[in-house]
Amino acid sequence: MARLRTILLTGLLALAVVAPAVPAGAHPGRAPGSMVDRAPGVAADLRSGGLPGRSPGGTDLLSVRGAGPFRIGASLTRLTAAGLIDWTVVDCDGVVQAGVTGEWAGVILVTFRNGRLVEVGTATAPPRSPAGAAVGMSFAEVARIYGARGAFVRNDAGDATAYLVRFGSRVELFTGHPIRPGVGYFQVGLADHVERAFRQGRPC
């Protein structure tokens, strides 16, 4: 299940990169009746509107704090009102997967639980972690970067391995690629969501 989720998320990012101009109503990741439409009036000044601005590294950095305006704990309602959410898919038990607009479109996917951002993930490189790890690296390279700070973990089913780095209640998680060796997906967020979803093979 975790491998299938990685394949689907990788595919959605690839589609977003190839066709960023697809209208919101026709986005390949959308399902009728479960969407939050693109908000009108996208030209909002984020820095004066109360939302965090982009990181100094542009779209190059993804940390346990999040990415640009997509900060862990941010409100889905506020991000949607600011025009930063493109499409959403309701998953289960208050979990919502979403695509984003602006400079992060086609770079990240975001996940909300009970209306708050709990995960940011990418299948592209950049972005990189603050330590320099990124999609496309071998797991040996990632392990060398983090040393004793990280560890390999297996899911509950015993059929998938990932590299996990803990930062208090948050984590960085590097999982495999569906068709080649090495890191295929890099995600950050709350441990009780990101790590649990990997271990159990489901987001809820």
SULGI-V269679 format. One line per field, one symbol per residue. phi: phi as a letter, one per 40 degrees, with the letter a starting at -180 (. if undefined). burial: I if it has 24 or more other C-alpha atoms within 12 Angstrom, else O. A space follows every 50 residues. Layout:
phi: ???
burial: ???
This chain:
phi: .cccccccccccccccccbcccddcbccccbdgbbbcdccgccbcccccg cccccdcgccbbbcchafcccdgcccccccccgcbcabbccafgcbcacb bgcccgbbbbbbbfgbcbabbabbaccbcdchcadhccccccccccfccb acbbcccgbababbbcbgcbabbbbcbcbacgcbabbbicccbccccccc gacb
burial: OIIOIIOOIIIIIIOIIOOIOOOIOOIIIIOOOOIIIIIOOOOOOOOOOO IIOIOOOOIIIIIIIIIIIIIIIIIIIIIIIIIIIIIIIIOOOOIIIIII IIIIIIIIIIIIIOIIIIIIIIIIIIIIIOOOIIIIIIIOOIIOOIOOOI IIIIIOOOOIIIIIIIOOOIIIIIIIIOOOOIIIIIIIIIIOIIIIIIIO IIII
